[in-house]
């Protein structure tokens, strides 16, 4: 291995120590994967999935049994009444946008209960851009309640705002986005759902569930959320889905999302699968295991880089609710070196040196390392960061722990070569 990747002995020694201390965390992750795999397998069996469900449909896609059964399997695996799972969603942002436009009407209030949402949603909401068809353009009002200093939702402030009325959607982003706040675990989401439903029973709780599926033993709908949304090139696609997303939750709300995705009066009854169904079924089947591989990679990275004096959140032994690991590198040069090193340990485009660029939807130059089989798939080992203080990198994914670990070692080696390791 050293002959090919030239990993310094100090990095190898630190890696061995990281593996030693991470053993109990790895065991917990594997137990969770076994539990969630059981849940997914039960959903396949209960819905009588067969070879016939993999047959492609074309044209309008009427009567696509595989498409409809995939919805049912996802719904059961995620603990929801219904689900809309389609390769037509081009990203998680597209799926979230579809869900929000489906349930909000002019004059409604969208209340973000987890502070400022992820950068790519700013245009959807109307926080930037004019005349592009945002929620703001259609008369939907936006308000937000910032998180408390410890990163938890401010339940008292949420309750006080709900008592004033007009809030149609209480929105929650489970993962941290480009921030250093903790991601929101299921128990925290449950407390928010309880607050919302107690104070304002008609307000919908909508959760951006990206990066969180199959990390814990429950999903947000099982603790009171009305809708969850995610991407199939993250956890629930298991590294198999080439594109797509899902919206899951209450049946009536999923129906509305179907009308928004296609057209009113048409809804989810159309939409050809074009041969994508098999990969989406297979991805869901693998998802708990692959998510565990990504979690182990993140835990290993935290333990390794803490040894070199970098801040890592979550810490290697902390409870987790998503697959993201944040490493605080301190300056732009170290951040770029980390991403270039990670890229060199990727199966695809290992020869490429990523550089920062002005990526659409972001307000700062962004650098991304993503040597993935599926472009942009963050269930595969990847890292990205805006070039702005505190110069932290957000790393996620890893289809196998063995290759994920090596990619992390390559990132550490690049920092060693650049003189950034203590």
C-alpha positions in Angstrom: 0.0 0.0 0.0 2.8 2.4 0.9 4.5 1.8 -2.5 1.3 3.0 -4.3 0.1 5.8 -2.0 3.3 6.7 -0.2 1.7 7.1 3.2 4.1 8.5 5.8 4.9 6.2 8.7 3.6 8.9 11.2 0.2 8.8 9.4 0.2 5.0 9.4 1.0 4.9 13.1 -1.7 7.4 13.9 -4.1 5.4 11.8 -3.4 2.3 13.8 -4.1 4.2 17.0 -7.3 5.6 15.5 -8.5 2.1 14.6 -7.8 0.9 18.2 -9.7 3.6 19.9 -12.6 3.5 17.4 -13.4 -0.2 17.9 -16.3 0.3 20.4 -17.8 3.0 18.1 -17.5 0.7 15.1 -19.3 -2.0 17.1 -22.2 0.3 17.8 -22.5 1.3 14.2 -22.5 -2.3 13.0 -25.3 -3.1 15.5 -27.4 -0.2 14.2 -26.7 -1.3 10.6 -28.0 -4.8 11.5 -31.2 -3.4 13.0 -31.9 -1.1 10.0 -31.1 -3.8 7.5 -33.7 -6.0 9.2 -36.2 -3.1 8.8 -35.4 -2.7 5.1 -35.6 -6.4 4.4 -38.9 -6.6 6.1 -40.3 -3.9 3.9 -39.1 -5.8 0.8 -40.7 -9.0 2.0 -44.0 -7.4 3.1 -44.4 -5.7 -0.3 -43.7 -8.9 -2.2 -40.9 -7.4 -4.4 -40.3 -9.6 -7.4 -38.3 -9.6 -10.7 -41.3 -8.2 -12.5 -41.0 -5.0 -10.5 -37.7 -4.2 -12.3 -39.3 -4.0 -15.7 -38.8 -0.5 -17.3 -41.6 1.7 -18.4 -41.5 4.3 -21.1 -43.7 7.2 -22.3 -46.2 8.3 -19.7 -45.3 5.4 -17.4 -48.9 4.4 -16.7 -49.4 1.3 -14.6 -45.7 1.0 -13.6 -45.9 -1.6 -10.8 -42.3 -1.3 -9.9 -42.5 2.4 -9.4 -45.6 2.1 -7.1 -44.1 -0.8 -5.2 -40.8 1.1 -4.7 -42.9 3.9 -3.1 -44.5 1.4 -0.7 -41.2 -0.2 0.3 -39.6 3.2 1.0 -42.6 4.2 3.0 -42.4 1.2 5.2 -38.6 1.3 5.6 -38.8 5.0 6.7 -41.8 4.5 9.0 -44.2 6.7 6.9 -47.7 6.4 5.4 -46.5 7.0 1.9 -43.6 8.0 -0.2 -42.8 9.5 -3.6 -39.5 8.0 -4.9 -38.4 9.2 -8.3 -35.3 9.4 -10.4 -36.8 12.6 -11.8 -35.6 14.6 -8.8 -32.3 16.0 -9.9 -31.1 16.7 -6.3 -32.1 16.9 -2.7 -32.7 20.7 -3.2 -35.1 19.8 -6.0 -37.0 17.4 -3.8 -37.2 19.9 -0.9 -38.4 22.6 -3.3 -41.1 20.3 -4.7 -42.3 19.5 -1.2 -42.4 23.1 0.0 -44.2 24.4 -3.1 -46.6 21.5 -2.7 -47.8 22.4 0.7 -47.4 26.2 0.9 -49.8 28.8 -0.5 -49.6 32.6 -0.9 -49.7 34.3 2.6 -48.5 31.2 4.4 -45.5 31.4 6.7 -42.5 29.1 6.3 -40.8 29.1 9.7 -37.2 27.7 9.8 -36.7 26.3 13.3 -33.0 25.4 12.7 -31.7 28.8 11.7 -30.6 29.7 8.2 -31.1 26.7 5.8 -28.5 25.2 3.5 -27.1 27.6 0.9 -28.9 26.0 -2.1 -32.3 26.6 -0.5 -31.7 30.4 -0.4 -32.9 30.8 -4.0 -35.9 28.5 -3.4 -37.0 30.6 -0.4 -36.2 33.9 -2.0 -33.4 35.0 0.2 -31.5 35.8 -2.9 -32.4 36.3 -6.6 -35.4 38.1 -7.9 -38.0 37.0 -10.3 -36.8 33.4 -10.5 -40.1 31.8 -9.2 -39.1 31.5 -5.5 -41.5 31.0 -2.7 -41.2 34.7 -1.9 -42.2 35.5 -5.5 -45.4 33.5 -4.9 -46.2 35.4 -1.7 -45.0 32.9 0.8 -43.5 34.6 3.9 -40.2 33.4 5.4 -39.2 33.6 9.1 -36.5 31.9 11.0 -35.6 31.1 14.6 -31.9 30.7 15.3 -30.6 27.8 17.3 -29.5 28.2 20.9 -25.8 28.6 21.6 -25.6 24.8 22.2 -27.0 24.1 18.8 -30.5 23.0 19.9 -33.7 24.4 18.6 -35.1 27.2 20.7 -38.4 25.5 21.6 -39.6 28.4 23.7 -39.1 30.8 20.8 -40.8 28.4 18.4 -43.8 28.0 20.7 -44.1 31.8 21.1 -44.1 32.3 17.3 -46.6 29.6 16.7 -49.0 31.2 19.2 -49.2 34.2 17.0 -50.6 32.1 14.2 -50.3 31.8 10.4 -47.3 29.3 10.4 -48.1 26.7 7.8 -44.7 24.9 7.9 -42.2 24.5 10.7 -39.1 23.5 8.8 -36.1 21.7 10.2 -32.7 20.8 8.7 -31.5 17.7 10.3 -27.9 18.0 9.1 -25.6 20.9 9.8 -25.0 22.2 6.3 -22.0 24.5 6.1 -22.0 25.3 9.8 -20.3 23.9 12.9 -23.5 23.4 14.9 -24.4 19.8 15.9 -26.7 17.9 13.6 -30.1 17.3 15.1 -30.7 13.8 16.5 -34.1 12.0 16.5 -34.7 12.8 20.2 -34.2 16.6 19.5 -36.5 16.3 16.4 -39.1 14.6 18.6 -39.0 17.4 21.1 -39.6 20.0 18.3 -42.4 17.9 16.8 -44.1 17.7 20.2 -43.8 21.4 20.7 -45.2 22.3 17.3 -48.2 19.9 17.5 -49.0 20.9 21.1 -49.1 24.6 20.3 -50.3 24.6 16.7 -51.7 21.2 15.7 -52.3 22.2 12.1 -48.8 23.4 11.4 -46.8 20.9 9.3 -43.4 19.7 10.5 -41.2 19.3 7.4 -37.7 17.8 7.8 -34.8 18.0 5.4 -33.5 14.4 6.1 -30.5 14.5 3.9 -27.5 12.6 5.2 -29.5 11.2 8.2 -31.3 8.1 6.8 -30.5 4.8 8.6 -28.0 6.4 11.0 -30.3 6.0 14.0 -33.0 3.4 14.7 -35.9 5.8 13.9 -36.7 8.3 11.3 -38.4 11.7 11.9 -42.0 10.6 10.8 -41.8 8.0 13.6 -41.6 10.9 16.2 -44.1 13.2 14.7 -42.8 14.8 11.5 -45.3 15.2 8.7 -42.9 15.1 5.7 -39.2 14.2 5.2 -37.2 14.7 2.1 -33.9 13.3 0.9 -31.6 12.5 -2.0 -31.0 9.0 -3.5 -27.3 9.9 -4.2 -26.9 10.1 -0.4 -27.7 7.5 2.2 -31.0 5.8 0.9 -29.6 5.2 -2.6 -26.8 3.0 -1.1 -24.3 4.0 -3.8 -26.4 2.2 -6.4 -28.9 4.9 -7.5 -27.6 7.1 -10.3 -30.0 10.0 -9.5 -33.2 10.8 -7.7 -34.8 11.7 -4.4 -37.8 11.0 -2.2 -40.6 12.8 -0.3 -42.2 10.7 2.4 -44.8 11.2 5.1 -48.5 11.8 5.4 -50.4 10.3 2.4 -52.3 13.5 1.6 -49.1 15.6 1.6 -47.2 13.1 -0.6 -50.1 13.2 -3.0 -49.7 17.0 -3.2 -46.0 16.6 -3.9 -46.9 14.3 -6.7 -49.1 17.0 -8.3 -46.3 19.5 -7.9 -43.7 17.2 -9.5 -45.8 16.6 -12.6 -49.1 18.5 -13.0 -52.3 19.1 -11.0 -54.8 16.4 -11.9 -52.0 14.1 -13.1 -49.7 13.6 -10.1 -47.8 10.4 -9.4 -49.7 8.2 -11.9 -47.3 9.2 -14.6 -43.5 9.2 -14.9 -41.7 6.5 -16.8 -39.0 4.6 -14.8 -36.8 4.2 -17.9 -35.0 1.2 -16.3 -34.0 3.0 -13.1 -36.2 1.0 -10.7 -33.8 -2.0 -10.2 -30.9 0.3 -9.1 -33.2 2.2 -6.7 -34.5 -1.0 -5.1 -31.0 -2.3 -4.9 -29.7 0.9 -3.4 -32.3 0.9 -0.6 -31.4 -2.7 0.1 -27.7 -1.8 0.6 -28.4 1.5 2.3 -28.1 0.5 6.0 -24.8 -1.3 5.3 -23.3 1.4 3.1 -24.4 4.1 5.6 -22.5 2.2 8.2 -19.4 2.2 6.0 -19.7 5.9 5.7 -20.1 6.3 9.4 -17.1 4.2 10.2 -15.1 6.3 7.8 -16.2 9.5 9.5 -15.4 8.2 13.0 -12.0 7.1 11.8 -11.3 10.5 10.3 -12.3 12.3 13.5 -10.0 10.0 15.6 -7.1 10.4 13.1 -7.2 14.2 12.8 -7.7 14.8 16.5 -4.3 13.2 17.0 -2.8 15.8 14.7 -4.4 18.7 16.7 -7.3 19.5 14.4 -10.8 20.1 15.8 -13.3 17.4 14.6 -17.0 17.4 15.0 -18.6 15.2 16.0 -15.8 13.7 18.0 -14.9 10.1 17.2 -16.8 8.8 20.3 -19.9 11.1 20.0 -23.4 9.9 19.1 -24.2 10.5 15.4 -27.3 11.4 13.5 -25.8 11.9 10.1 -22.8 10.8 8.0 -21.0 14.2 8.0 -17.7 14.9 9.7 -16.3 18.4 10.0 -12.5 19.0 10.3 -11.4 22.5 11.2 -8.2 23.1 9.2 -7.6 26.7 10.1 -6.6 28.2 6.8 -7.4 28.1 3.1 -4.2 26.4 2.0 -4.7 23.5 4.4 -8.3 23.1 3.3 -7.3 22.9 -0.4 -4.5 20.4 0.5 -7.0 18.2 2.4 -9.4 18.1 -0.6 -6.6 17.4 -3.1 -5.3 14.6 -0.9 -8.7 13.0 -0.5 -9.2 13.2 -4.3 -6.0 11.3 -4.9 -7.3 8.4 -2.8 -10.5 8.2 -4.9 -11.4 5.4 -7.4 -12.5 7.9 -10.1 -10.4 11.0 -11.2 -7.6 10.3 -8.7 -5.3 12.2 -11.0 -7.4 15.4 -10.8 -6.4 18.3 -8.5 -9.6 20.1 -7.3 -9.5 23.8 -7.1 -12.0 26.3 -5.6 -14.6 27.7 -8.0 -17.8 29.8 -8.0 -20.3 27.0 -7.8 -24.0 27.9 -8.7 -26.1 28.2 -5.6 -23.3 29.2 -3.2 -22.2 32.6 -2.1 -18.5 31.8 -1.6 -15.9 29.9 -3.8 -16.3 26.2 -3.0 -13.8 23.4 -3.3 -15.0 19.8 -3.8 -13.2 16.5 -3.7 -15.4 13.8 -5.3 -13.9 10.9 -7.1 -17.2 9.2 -7.3 -18.9 6.7 -9.7 -22.0 8.9 -9.6 -21.3 12.6 -10.1 -22.0 14.5 -6.8 -22.9 11.4 -4.8 -22.1 12.2 -1.2 -22.7 8.7 0.0 -19.4 8.1 -1.8 -16.3 9.5 -0.1 -16.2 13.2 -0.8 -15.4 16.5 0.9 -16.4 20.0 0.2 -16.1 23.4 1.8 -16.6 27.1 1.1 -13.4 29.1 1.3 -14.3 31.2 4.2 -13.5 31.2 7.9 -13.2 29.0 9.9 -11.8 27.1 6.9 -13.5 23.8 7.9 -14.0 20.9 5.5 -17.2 18.9 5.5 -16.4 15.2 4.7 -18.9 12.5 4.1 -19.4 9.1 2.5 -17.4 6.0 1.8 -18.9 3.0 0.0 -16.5 0.7 1.8 -14.7 1.5 5.0 -11.4 0.1 3.7 -11.2 2.5 0.8 -12.7 5.3 2.8 -10.0 4.9 5.4 -7.3 5.0 2.7 -8.8 8.2 1.2 -8.7 9.8 4.6 -5.1 8.7 5.0 -4.3 10.3 1.6 -5.8 13.6 2.9 -3.6 13.4 6.0 -0.6 12.7 3.8 -1.3 15.8 1.7 -1.4 17.9 4.9 1.9 16.2 6.0 3.5 17.1 2.7 2.3 20.7 2.9 3.7 21.1 6.4 0.3 21.4 8.0 0.5 18.5 10.4 1.8 18.9 14.0 
